[in-house]
Amino acid sequence: MDNFKNEFNKRIYKYALNVIKFVDKLPKDTTSQVMAKQLIRSGTSVSANIIEAKAASSKKDYINFYLHALKSANESKLWIGLIRDSKKITETDANKLLDETMEIAKILGASVVTMKKNGEDK
């Protein structure tokens, strides 16, 4: 289990870096930059919340950080979709990041369900 956590932590860190690189490719027009700021906030919040979970003071607090990470991943899906569908970036680039966002969201969702079901702590 620790190996999975370590690999997942590396994956979400890389995801945050990919969000930054994705945003840097966007045009500098007003709408693109507004969506870019929103995506930076939500996309990097995924890894920030998982890191914060490590210092959680209780099982409930730990699970809540995972829930916040899941919400941030879900919000990121919206922004990536809007950026893609408004043709601000190539569909290929957007879909690649969107696929990774959806996979991370599924892992987070399954983790929350498992933690609540099993009463697991850190």
Secondary structure, 3 states (H helix, E strand, C coil): CHHHHHHHHHHHHHHHHHHHHHHHCCCCCHHHHHHHHHHHHHHHHHHHHHHHHCCCCCHHHHHHHHHHHHHHHHHHHHHHHHHHHCCCCCHHHHHHHHHHHHHHHHHHHHHHHHHHHHCCCC
